[in-house]
Amino acid sequence: MTATTEDTVQARPATRPRPNLAAYCRRRAKTLGLRLLANSGLTRLLARRYGGSGVILMFHDFTRDPRAQLDQGCRIDDFERILAGLRQRGREVVTLDEAIRRLAENDPRPFAVLTFDDGYRSNIDLALPVLEKYAAPATIYVPTEMTTRTLNAWWLGLTELFRARERIEIEAMDARFLCPDLDSKIAGLRRAIAWVWGDFRRAEMLAPTFRSHGISLADAIDRHILDEAGIVAADRHPLIEIAAHTTTHRALALLNEADLRADISDNKAYLETLLGREVPHFAYPYGPPSLSGEREPRIVREAGFRTAVTTMPGSLFPEHAHHLFTLPRQNAEYTEDSAAYTACGIDGLFRAIAARGGSPLAGIAEPAA
């Protein structure tokens, strides 16, 4: 799931959402700037400091037409451009285990790791043929309740809601939307998603809205997410490894320690029983909202995992071999041009911005000044 906070939530009766003009202009300028930087190779200068020896890329859903998905997912043609670009730049796509080995041994060969969150059917239907074409392995992080169809997949529910309805009332937001066209649907969905990201406890407040509009989360999950048989079949493919993503896909920082430990450990046990093998890799849901400090990485380590990935942008350096439970991961989804966005990310543009020109080592606590 991807989210944006470019639009401000405004709870107005019978509002027809419009793209925020300033946000639209910023997005167009961003897209043109990313394409210029990627095509000119200017970010290669940043890569000397921020590029590292490897990078973990993050994807979720894949689509042939992001606009039809209300501006969600990675265009599959962009995904192929990303893999072609990695090959052109001499970055070998490797498994997580191989990446960790290379970090530990300070292997100088540049690499990339592909990761997909949540277990979307499109990972197999659309992305796998591209993976096979490039002989590129990938890891799919799967929450238990996605496969059991019991998860509060609120973002899928909101997407289904705005796609299917023209008049939408979200009681918890005290908001009504009139969405007769794609632009208004996309703008309304962005506002609703931003509202949840403002406080993840709000995700539990959407159930009455889904019920009143006839939206079944179980049905939405079934349409978009692999079932147990699909997960097992995917894991048996030589290019795919299934990994853990919690039981309930909640923001872990909100949980007490007992619930947090169960949410992590139960997912590992469930997947290991389902797949008949050890599951050593883990991804935090949502990124920063699941990291309150040292607590979450400690519990992930105690649960028996070998790695855990975040959503902090940044590349991998040999130092990360000693910080395997807060590994940085570069988002690779940008619906207007994922390939240009990812090329800039691999060179370290977003880490340099996040660090304000400081340390390239994302996910590693810096010494106090």
Secondary structure as the mmCIF struct_conf table of DSSP 4:
data_model
#
loop_
_struct_conf.conf_type_id
_struct_conf.id
_struct_conf.beg_label_comp_id
_struct_conf.beg_label_asym_id
_struct_conf.beg_label_seq_id
_struct_conf.end_label_comp_id
_struct_conf.end_label_asym_id
_struct_conf.end_label_seq_id
BEND BEND1 GLU A 6 ASP A 7
TURN_TY1_P TURN_TY1_P1 PRO A 13 ALA A 14
STRN STRN1 THR A 15 THR A 15
HELX_RH_AL_P HELX_RH_AL_P1 LEU A 21 SER A 40
TURN_TY1_P TURN_TY1_P2 GLY A 41 THR A 43
HELX_RH_AL_P HELX_RH_AL_P2 ARG A 44 TYR A 50
BEND BEND2 SER A 53 SER A 53
STRN STRN2 GLY A 54 PHE A 59
STRN STRN3 PHE A 62 THR A 63
BEND BEND3 ARG A 64 ARG A 64
HELX_RH_3T_P HELX_RH_3T_P1 PRO A 66 GLN A 69
TURN_TY1_P TURN_TY1_P3 LEU A 70 LEU A 70
BEND BEND4 ASP A 71 ASP A 71
BEND BEND5 GLY A 73 GLY A 73
STRN STRN4 CYS A 74 ARG A 75
HELX_RH_AL_P HELX_RH_AL_P3 ILE A 76 GLN A 88
TURN_TY1_P TURN_TY1_P4 ARG A 89 GLY A 90
STRN STRN5 GLU A 92 VAL A 93
HELX_RH_AL_P HELX_RH_AL_P4 LEU A 96 ALA A 104
TURN_TY1_P TURN_TY1_P5 GLU A 105 ASN A 106
BEND BEND6 ARG A 109 ARG A 109
STRN STRN6 PHE A 111 ASP A 117
BEND BEND7 ASP A 118 ASP A 118
STRN STRN7 TYR A 120 TYR A 120
TURN_TY1_P TURN_TY1_P6 ARG A 121 ARG A 121
HELX_RH_AL_P HELX_RH_AL_P5 SER A 122 SER A 122
HELX_RH_PI_P HELX_RH_PI_P1 ASN A 123 ALA A 127
HELX_RH_AL_P HELX_RH_AL_P6 LEU A 128 TYR A 134
TURN_TY1_P TURN_TY1_P7 ALA A 135 ALA A 135
STRN STRN8 ALA A 138 VAL A 142
HELX_RH_AL_P HELX_RH_AL_P7 THR A 144 THR A 147
TURN_TY1_P TURN_TY1_P8 THR A 148 ARG A 149
BEND BEND8 LEU A 151 LEU A 151
HELX_RH_AL_P HELX_RH_AL_P8 TRP A 154 ALA A 164
BEND BEND9 GLU A 166 GLU A 166
STRN STRN9 ARG A 167 ILE A 170
HELX_RH_3T_P HELX_RH_3T_P2 GLU A 171 MET A 173
TURN_TY1_P TURN_TY1_P9 ASP A 174 ASP A 174
STRN STRN10 ALA A 175 LEU A 178
BEND BEND10 ASP A 181 ASP A 181
HELX_RH_AL_P HELX_RH_AL_P9 LEU A 182 TRP A 197
TURN_TY1_P TURN_TY1_P10 GLY A 198 GLY A 198
HELX_RH_3T_P HELX_RH_3T_P3 PHE A 200 LEU A 206
HELX_RH_AL_P HELX_RH_AL_P10 ALA A 207 SER A 212
TURN_TY1_P TURN_TY1_P11 HIS A 213 GLY A 214
HELX_RH_AL_P HELX_RH_AL_P11 LEU A 217 HIS A 224
STRN STRN11 ILE A 225 ILE A 225
HELX_RH_AL_P HELX_RH_AL_P12 GLU A 228 ARG A 236
BEND BEND11 HIS A 237 HIS A 237
TURN_TY1_P TURN_TY1_P12 PRO A 238 LEU A 239
STRN STRN12 ILE A 240 ALA A 244
BEND BEND12 THR A 247 THR A 248
HELX_RH_3T_P HELX_RH_3T_P4 LEU A 252 LEU A 254
BEND BEND13 LEU A 255 LEU A 255
HELX_RH_AL_P HELX_RH_AL_P13 GLU A 257 LEU A 275
TURN_TY1_P TURN_TY1_P13 GLY A 276 GLY A 276
BEND BEND14 ARG A 277 ARG A 277
STRN STRN13 HIS A 281 ALA A 283
TURN_TY1_P TURN_TY1_P14 PRO A 285 TYR A 286
BEND BEND15 GLY A 287 GLY A 287
HELX_RH_3T_P HELX_RH_3T_P5 PRO A 288 SER A 290
BEND BEND16 GLY A 293 GLU A 294
HELX_RH_AL_P HELX_RH_AL_P14 ARG A 295 GLU A 302
TURN_TY1_P TURN_TY1_P15 ALA A 303 GLY A 304
BEND BEND17 ARG A 306 ARG A 306
STRN STRN14 THR A 307 VAL A 309
BEND BEND18 THR A 311 THR A 311
STRN STRN15 LEU A 316 LEU A 316
HELX_RH_3T_P HELX_RH_3T_P6 PRO A 318 HIS A 322
TURN_TY1_P TURN_TY1_P16 LEU A 324 PHE A 325
BEND BEND19 THR A 326 THR A 326
STRN STRN16 LEU A 327 LEU A 327
STRN STRN17 GLN A 330 ASN A 331
TURN_TY1_P TURN_TY1_P17 THR A 335 GLU A 336
HELX_RH_AL_P HELX_RH_AL_P15 SER A 338 ILE A 346
TURN_TY1_P TURN_TY1_P18 ASP A 347 GLY A 348
HELX_RH_AL_P HELX_RH_AL_P16 LEU A 349 ALA A 354
TURN_TY1_P TURN_TY1_P19 ALA A 355 GLY A 357
BEND BEND20 PRO A 360 PRO A 360
TURN_TY1_P TURN_TY1_P20 ALA A 362 GLY A 363
BEND BEND21 ILE A 364 ILE A 364
HELX_LH_PP_P HELX_LH_PP_P1 ALA A 365 ALA A 368
#
